[in-house]
Amino acid sequence: MLSVSQLGKSYGDQQALQDVSFELAPGERVALLGANGSGKTTTINSICRLLEWQQGTICFEQQDITKSTDYMRHIGAVLGGCRNVNWRLTASQNAEYFARLHGTSKKQALKTITKLEEQLGLAQYAKREVGKLSTGNKQKAALLSALAHQPKLLLLDEPTLGLDSQTVDELQNIIIEQSNRLNQGFLITSHDMAFIEKICTRVIVLDKGKVIYSGDITALKEQLYHFEMRLTLSQPDNARLNGHLEELWPNHAQLSSEDDQIIVQYDSPEQAFATVNWLAQQAIIPLDLSINPLSVETAYRTLLSREVNP
Amino acid sequence: MSFSALVANETKLQVYEMKQYWFETVSSLVMMCAVFAGLFYGVKSFTTPGDGATSLDGLVFGFLLWIFALSAYSSITKSLVEDNQKGFLEQLFLCPQGITQLMLARALVEMLWSMVFVTLLAWITMALTGNWIDLNFFYFYLLMFISSLSLIGLGFIVCGLALNFKKVGTVAALFNIAFMGLVAIDALPLNVFTLLPFTAGASLSRDILLQNEPLNLTHLAIVATNSVVYLTVGIYLFRRLVKRAKRLNLIGQY
């Protein structure tokens, strides 16, 4: 459905996007991940034709979006969170306005809006202007407006920003239901990895405007470290252990230090045995030792740091 | 979606906003009447009995022209600048018909509302001051509609600047004052002031409605040409400025 090919954008010497390529099929939910300034929003804005890029093409249903007159009818977007709607109107008035703007008939728009309002829990605030709603409900109002014309492709830029966990759960359910039932494609940027892990089947990781990973979320997790050992030792012991670290962690592991702590990220639980054995043999008693499974979020950050220090 | 459907959608948006904020709608009308009454009695106290009626007719008429000019110009600038600040502008750029058509539809709707508003204001101000002018509203609006297209063109330029430079309040305020001059200048027959936007239209409507002169088709052609040129140039520059804003990723970044 959507095909981004070798997209490139720069501002003077600064390269914002470099050879960004990916595809999105109908009904697919894809996450666009990356740190601030990695190029996520620039990519989304390009797909929305809110900015001009210098290299590459973006095609929707095999048509170049810069040449298609029909393209805009098929996309919906929530950009910049809940600021995306007219705060002087109610959620349904906003949705009706945008649905009509995208060419949906009044009858069809009202039918969809009534249903979505119920699903989103906005029906009880039907008479209240968006400006008087809570942040979560404002965000839902923005989503309602984006969904009201039942677009084929939805672009959500940080949809969970400022939302409580219950609202995030509701949002997840709606996105999954919409994409399954209507075969709508979703491209979502978010810093909320737990949210992404629950709803997306595929991730694209951007770093400094380049795609550093594109594929299955499970495959990504397999590439990432799963455990983390944190060790705090006295100063002389610390120096002794540092001398042996490379020897103790010969394979898949990443070593770093932070606030006098030695941090080792690694793949499987038994890999920690060698270090614990070595400490016992040397009669070193750690001031602190913890072994924890890594959250996807932390694991994903290690992917980014690997790009910096491969 | 056809242009007429765009207009209908924008009309509905206006109705929603006016209903929701009815107090603001009513208070702006009351405030305009109060400003005008103040002006009227101010001028009346300075005029001599001999030239009083002409000056006061001119004042009432000039005021209506100014209000209409202001509404036409701000029909798109106000909404675009406000929407930019509210962060809801990006959504308007997703309009399948394009932002220019959407803004034109919005301007048309605003002008239609202005006609209702100005008619109401004219009756209230004339009743308040007891200074009744025999206004032919059909001619008045026909001429205003044609000539105000030039101000919409000007509005497009300011909108394009607002997209790129964000804060254009000074320019907008400057125009508000400049319009007082534009509606007062005599731009017909053809002279250097005819080149300014709206001036020829204001002069022609004054000639016809206040001086009861017959419609001069050459003058009407001048008004129409002035409007078409300003509107075309305005839309052209707006599109160039939108392109620049897109190139620099400035849309919606307020």
Chai-1 contact restraints between the chains, C-beta under 6 A:
chainA,res_idxA,chainB,res_idxB,connection_type,confidence,min_distance_angstrom,max_distance_angstrom,comment,restraint_id
A,L50,B,E90,contact,1.0,0.0,6.0,A-B,restraint_1
A,L50,B,F93,contact,1.0,0.0,6.0,A-B,restraint_2
A,L50,B,I251,contact,1.0,0.0,6.0,A-B,restraint_3
A,L51,B,K246,contact,1.0,0.0,6.0,A-B,restraint_4
A,L51,B,N249,contact,1.0,0.0,6.0,A-B,restraint_5
A,E52,B,K246,contact,1.0,0.0,6.0,A-B,restraint_6
A,E52,B,R247,contact,1.0,0.0,6.0,A-B,restraint_7
A,M72,B,L94,contact,1.0,0.0,6.0,A-B,restraint_8
A,M72,B,P96,contact,1.0,0.0,6.0,A-B,restraint_9
A,R73,B,P96,contact,1.0,0.0,6.0,A-B,restraint_10
A,L79,B,E90,contact,1.0,0.0,6.0,A-B,restraint_11
A,G80,B,G87,contact,1.0,0.0,6.0,A-B,restraint_12
A,R83,B,G87,contact,1.0,0.0,6.0,A-B,restraint_13
A,N84,B,F88,contact,1.0,0.0,6.0,A-B,restraint_14
A,N84,B,Q91,contact,1.0,0.0,6.0,A-B,restraint_15
A,V85,B,F88,contact,1.0,0.0,6.0,A-B,restraint_16
A,N86,B,F88,contact,1.0,0.0,6.0,A-B,restraint_17
A,R88,B,E17,contact,1.0,0.0,6.0,A-B,restraint_18
A,L89,B,Y16,contact,1.0,0.0,6.0,A-B,restraint_19
A,Q93,B,Y16,contact,1.0,0.0,6.0,A-B,restraint_20
A,Y97,B,L13,contact,1.0,0.0,6.0,A-B,restraint_21
A,R100,B,N9,contact,1.0,0.0,6.0,A-B,restraint_22
A,L101,B,C95,contact,1.0,0.0,6.0,A-B,restraint_23
A,G103,B,M1,contact,1.0,0.0,6.0,A-B,restraint_24
